[in-house]
Each structure stands twice: as C-alpha cells, then as structure tokens.
Amino acid sequence: MMIIDAQFLREGSHGPFVPRPHDLLKNERGIARVLPDAIFVSARILYRRISYVIGRKVSPFHLYDSVGAAFIHVPKNAGTFINSVVYPDFSPETSTKINAHHSAQYLLLLDKSAFDAVKKFAILRNPAARLRSAFDYLKFKTPFDTDKAFAEKSLSNFATFEEFCANVDDDTFTELMAWPHFQPQISFICDAHGTLLVNALTVFERMDMGLQNIGNAWGKDWSGIEVNTAPLKTNEAITAIVEKYYASDLRLWKTVNASPEACCLVSRPSSKFLGKMAT
C-alpha cells in the first residue's frame, strides 16, 4: 500500500495555510470573543473534559475504543454511513452524534494519550464536488436550525451553486470558511502547520476499495460498501475557487486518488510537531 509522509503538504518553500478548525474557533457572539485564543482553547478543552467525566456528553474516545479506530468525520464526506460501518455496535444516529465533526487538532488536545494510541483515518473528497454538496445541503436540505440560520444569512443572495461561485467575493468566502461544511478538509486532519495527524486516508469516490484495504491492513472487515457518485460538474469559476481556497485539499485528494489501492497509509507524524500541539 502506498505510504505518504506526514509532512507531505509541507514540502516546498511554503507550508499550507490551515484555517483553525471549527471546534477550536470562538463564537463571536458569546463571552468567548473577548478571551485570548490560547485561554479560550484551554477553557474549551477543560469544559469538554468535564462534560465527558460527568456524563453530560459521551467522549468520542469511548466510540473509538470500541473498535480501536477513529474515523475523522469531515463534513460532506459520507460520514453517517461510514460511522455505521466502522462502529456497528452503535446505531448510525448515535455514532454520528458522538463522533460529530471533531477535528484531529481538537481530539489531540482533548486526550493526547488516547489520540496517540488509536488508529485514525479520514475520507477525502474532490474539493469541487464537496463544495457543491456543502452549498446544496446548507441551502436546500439541512434539517438543523443552526445551518438554516447560517444559510439564510450567508447564502440567501445566491440562487444556485454556479451563481454562488461566479459572484461570491473574497471577504464573504473567507467568512464562510469558518463554517464546518466550508472549511478545508486539511483543517480536520492536519495540525496548524499542515502536518497530517491521521494514519490512513481514502477517497470518497473510491471508498469501497479504499476502506476495505485500510480495514484489511488494520484487521477490520470494512467491505461491502457501494459508492454512488454523480458526474462532476464544474466550470472556470468553480475551478478558480478550489484552486484559491482548497489547493492543499486538491493536491492531497489527487495523490490518494491516484493510489492503485484507493488509499494510503501516512508515516507517523514527527513527535516534535505533536508536542507543539499538546502545549
């Protein structure tokens, strides 16, 4: 199976820009907005740890420990279905709720020992297809009030995805990227410097083969998955947005998608980078 270095995206003179993941961002409408970033993150992690200890929430590591694997659920990348495959002892609704869209950075800060001990994988998707899926979901399909409020505020001026890509300005798109569905995939699977924090990757478009091969490498039966993907519809405006805001996503997706096994393993991230994240 193909192996890529955890520093793959950092090759060259400039590393990738990795927006802070949504679960480590401050809510600008709450009291947290006045806190320095470092204090906010520490307080958030402490609050979550207490919530797990007292039973207010179920720790994602409880889910991961049930099978010895952590699925990093990037929004719009087949999450609910994959949760049901990877965590068969839980209902899809329960596993999806527990797993949520936790980023690898968040999980590492939450419990470094547990994070280091568990195998972690994620599914990548062609950024253009994921961007279209995110827009359509938020604009037309989401059942969640928070998503609906976001769409009403940020997407109401655009009737279609094509219109959105042709007319959205830089300031608006930069603001949109704080929302989980629009965040780059690397925000969920890399540290702040662009080092990959997962152990394996596959792609949405070939996850039937890729997930089975990762499962075989890890002693899991993740077979029997069917993939149904629509033809990719793109144009110059869509391509321009992907190349500007999701270049690292595209580079990583192309690399993994080119693997004959439809997946790759990732060499262990350098401990010096993990150490920086844990402080």
C-alpha positions as CSV (number, residue, x, y, z in Angstrom):
1,M,0.0,0.0,0.0
2,M,1.3,3.5,-0.8
3,I,2.7,5.4,2.1
4,I,3.0,9.2,2.2
5,D,4.9,11.3,4.7
6,A,3.1,13.1,7.4
7,Q,4.9,16.2,6.2
8,F,3.7,15.7,2.6
9,L,1.8,19.0,2.4
10,R,4.7,21.0,3.9
11,E,7.2,20.1,1.1
12,G,8.4,23.2,-0.7
13,S,9.3,26.7,0.5
14,H,5.9,27.5,2.0
15,G,3.7,25.2,4.0
16,P,-0.1,25.2,3.5
17,F,-2.4,27.7,5.2
18,V,-4.5,25.6,7.6
19,P,-7.6,27.6,8.9
20,R,-8.2,26.8,12.6
21,P,-10.8,24.0,12.8
22,H,-14.3,25.0,13.7
23,D,-14.3,23.2,17.1
24,L,-11.4,25.4,18.2
25,L,-13.0,28.7,17.0
26,K,-14.5,31.3,19.3
27,N,-18.2,32.2,18.9
28,E,-18.0,35.9,18.2
29,R,-21.4,36.4,19.8
30,G,-20.5,34.9,23.1
31,I,-18.3,35.9,26.0
32,A,-15.5,33.9,24.5
33,R,-14.9,36.6,21.9
34,V,-13.0,38.7,24.5
35,L,-10.7,35.9,25.5
36,P,-7.2,35.5,24.1
37,D,-7.1,32.5,21.7
38,A,-4.9,30.4,24.0
39,I,-7.1,30.9,27.0
40,F,-10.2,30.2,25.1
41,V,-8.9,26.9,23.7
42,S,-7.7,25.7,27.1
43,A,-11.1,26.7,28.7
44,R,-13.0,24.9,25.9
45,I,-11.0,21.7,26.3
46,L,-11.4,21.7,30.1
47,Y,-15.1,22.3,29.7
48,R,-15.4,19.3,27.3
49,R,-13.3,17.1,29.5
50,I,-15.6,17.9,32.5
51,S,-18.7,17.3,30.3
52,Y,-17.4,13.8,29.4
53,V,-16.5,12.9,33.0
54,I,-19.9,13.9,34.5
55,G,-21.8,12.2,31.6
56,R,-23.2,15.3,30.0
57,K,-21.6,14.2,26.8
58,V,-20.1,10.9,25.5
59,S,-16.4,11.1,24.8
60,P,-15.6,10.3,21.2
61,F,-12.8,8.1,22.5
62,H,-15.4,5.9,24.0
63,L,-16.6,5.3,20.5
64,Y,-13.2,4.9,19.1
65,D,-12.1,2.5,21.8
66,S,-15.0,0.1,20.9
67,V,-13.2,-0.9,17.7
68,G,-9.7,0.6,18.1
69,A,-10.1,3.1,15.3
70,A,-11.1,6.7,14.9
71,F,-12.9,8.0,11.9
72,I,-12.3,11.7,11.5
73,H,-15.6,12.8,10.0
74,V,-15.0,15.6,7.5
75,P,-18.4,17.2,6.7
76,K,-19.9,16.1,3.4
77,N,-17.7,13.1,3.0
78,A,-20.1,10.2,3.7
79,G,-19.9,10.4,7.4
80,T,-23.2,8.9,8.7
81,F,-22.9,5.8,6.5
82,I,-19.2,5.3,7.4
83,N,-20.0,5.6,11.1
84,S,-22.4,2.7,10.7
85,V,-19.8,0.6,9.0
86,V,-16.9,1.4,11.4
87,Y,-19.0,1.3,14.6
88,P,-21.5,-1.5,14.2
89,D,-22.3,-1.8,17.9
90,F,-23.8,1.7,17.8
91,S,-26.8,3.0,15.8
92,P,-25.8,5.3,13.0
93,E,-27.6,8.1,14.7
94,T,-25.7,7.5,18.0
95,S,-22.3,7.1,16.5
96,T,-22.7,10.1,14.2
97,K,-23.8,12.2,17.2
98,I,-20.8,11.1,19.3
99,N,-18.3,11.4,16.5
100,A,-19.7,14.7,15.3
101,H,-17.2,16.6,13.2
102,H,-14.3,16.6,15.7
103,S,-11.0,17.7,14.2
104,A,-7.8,15.9,14.8
105,Q,-6.4,19.0,16.5
106,Y,-9.3,19.1,18.9
107,L,-9.0,15.3,19.7
108,L,-5.3,15.6,20.2
109,L,-5.8,18.4,22.7
110,L,-8.6,16.6,24.4
111,D,-6.6,13.5,25.2
112,K,-3.1,13.1,23.7
113,S,-2.5,9.6,25.1
114,A,-5.8,8.3,23.8
115,F,-5.2,10.1,20.5
116,D,-1.7,8.6,20.0
117,A,-2.9,5.1,20.9
118,V,-5.8,4.8,18.4
119,K,-5.5,4.4,14.6
120,K,-7.1,7.3,12.8
121,F,-8.4,7.6,9.2
122,A,-10.3,10.1,7.1
123,I,-12.1,10.2,3.8
124,L,-11.1,12.9,1.3
125,R,-13.4,14.1,-1.5
126,N,-12.8,16.1,-4.7
127,P,-13.0,19.7,-3.3
128,A,-15.2,20.8,-6.2
129,A,-17.7,18.1,-5.5
130,R,-17.6,18.6,-1.8
131,L,-18.1,22.4,-2.2
132,R,-21.2,21.8,-4.4
133,S,-22.5,19.3,-1.9
134,A,-22.0,21.7,1.0
135,F,-23.8,24.5,-0.7
136,D,-26.7,22.4,-1.8
137,Y,-27.0,20.8,1.7
138,L,-27.0,24.1,3.5
139,K,-29.2,26.0,1.0
140,F,-31.8,23.3,0.4
141,K,-31.6,20.2,2.6
142,T,-30.3,20.7,6.1
143,P,-32.8,19.8,8.9
144,F,-30.8,21.8,11.5
145,D,-31.8,25.3,12.7
146,T,-28.3,26.5,13.1
147,D,-27.5,25.5,9.5
148,K,-30.7,27.1,8.2
149,A,-29.8,30.4,10.0
150,F,-26.3,30.3,8.6
151,A,-27.7,29.7,5.1
152,E,-30.2,32.5,5.4
153,K,-27.5,34.9,6.5
154,S,-24.7,33.9,4.1
155,L,-26.2,32.2,1.1
156,S,-29.6,33.9,0.5
157,N,-28.2,36.1,-2.2
158,F,-27.3,33.1,-4.4
159,A,-30.0,31.0,-6.1
160,T,-27.7,28.3,-7.4
161,F,-24.2,26.9,-6.8
162,E,-23.0,28.2,-10.1
163,E,-24.3,31.7,-9.2
164,F,-22.5,31.5,-5.8
165,C,-19.2,30.6,-7.3
166,A,-19.4,33.2,-10.0
167,N,-20.3,36.1,-7.6
168,V,-19.0,35.4,-4.1
169,D,-16.3,37.9,-3.1
170,D,-13.1,37.1,-1.1
171,D,-14.3,38.7,2.2
172,T,-17.6,36.7,2.1
173,F,-15.9,33.4,1.2
174,T,-13.3,33.9,3.9
175,E,-16.1,34.3,6.5
176,L,-17.8,31.2,5.1
177,M,-14.7,29.1,5.7
178,A,-15.3,29.3,9.4
179,W,-18.4,27.1,9.0
180,P,-17.6,23.4,9.2
181,H,-19.1,22.4,5.8
182,F,-16.9,25.1,4.0
183,Q,-13.7,24.5,6.0
184,P,-10.9,22.9,4.0
185,Q,-10.5,19.2,4.6
186,I,-7.0,19.8,5.9
187,S,-8.4,21.7,8.8
188,F,-9.9,18.4,10.1
189,I,-6.9,16.1,9.5
190,C,-3.8,18.3,9.9
191,D,-2.1,20.3,12.7
192,A,-1.8,24.1,12.4
193,H,1.4,23.7,10.3
194,G,0.0,21.3,7.8
195,T,1.3,18.0,9.3
196,L,-1.1,15.1,8.8
197,L,-2.4,13.8,12.1
198,V,-4.1,10.7,10.7
199,N,-2.7,7.2,9.9
200,A,-4.6,6.5,6.7
201,L,-6.6,8.2,4.0
202,T,-9.0,7.1,1.3
203,V,-11.2,9.0,-1.1
204,F,-15.0,9.3,-1.3
205,E,-15.1,8.4,-5.0
206,R,-13.4,5.0,-4.4
207,M,-14.0,4.4,-0.8
208,D,-15.5,0.9,-1.5
209,M,-12.0,-0.3,-2.3
210,G,-10.1,2.1,-0.1
211,L,-11.9,1.5,3.1
212,Q,-11.7,-2.3,2.6
213,N,-8.0,-2.1,2.1
214,I,-7.5,0.1,5.2
215,G,-9.6,-2.4,7.1
216,N,-7.6,-5.3,5.9
217,A,-4.4,-3.6,7.0
218,W,-5.9,-2.9,10.4
219,G,-7.6,-6.3,10.9
220,K,-11.1,-4.9,10.2
221,D,-13.9,-6.0,7.9
222,W,-14.9,-2.8,6.2
223,S,-16.1,-4.5,3.0
224,G,-19.4,-4.4,1.1
225,I,-19.6,-0.6,0.6
226,E,-21.3,0.7,-2.5
227,V,-20.3,4.0,-4.0
228,N,-22.7,6.1,-6.0
229,T,-21.2,9.4,-7.3
230,A,-22.7,11.8,-9.7
231,P,-20.7,13.1,-12.6
232,L,-18.6,16.1,-11.5
233,K,-20.0,19.4,-13.0
234,T,-17.5,22.2,-12.9
235,N,-16.6,25.4,-14.7
236,E,-14.0,28.2,-14.6
237,A,-15.5,29.9,-11.6
238,I,-15.7,26.7,-9.5
239,T,-12.2,25.7,-10.5
240,A,-10.9,29.2,-9.5
241,I,-12.4,28.9,-6.0
242,V,-11.0,25.4,-5.5
243,E,-7.5,26.5,-6.6
244,K,-7.6,29.6,-4.4
245,Y,-9.1,28.2,-1.2
246,Y,-8.7,24.5,-1.4
247,A,-5.4,23.9,-3.2
248,S,-3.9,21.7,-0.5
249,D,-7.2,19.7,-0.3
250,L,-7.0,19.2,-4.1
251,R,-3.3,18.2,-4.0
252,L,-3.8,15.6,-1.2
253,W,-7.0,14.2,-2.8
254,K,-5.3,13.8,-6.2
255,T,-2.4,11.9,-4.5
256,V,-4.6,9.5,-2.6
257,N,-7.0,9.0,-5.5
258,A,-4.0,8.0,-7.8
259,S,-3.1,5.1,-5.5
260,P,-3.9,1.7,-7.0
261,E,-5.4,0.7,-3.7
262,A,-7.6,3.8,-3.5
263,C,-6.0,4.6,-0.2
264,C,-2.6,5.3,1.5
265,L,-1.0,5.0,4.9
266,V,0.6,8.0,6.5
267,S,4.0,7.8,8.1
268,R,3.9,8.7,11.8
269,P,3.9,12.5,12.4
270,S,7.0,13.8,14.0
271,S,6.8,13.9,17.8
272,K,8.2,17.4,17.9
273,F,5.1,18.7,16.0
274,L,2.8,16.7,18.1
275,G,4.5,18.1,21.2
276,K,3.8,21.6,20.0
277,M,0.1,20.8,19.6
278,A,-0.1,19.4,23.1
279,T,1.2,22.5,24.8
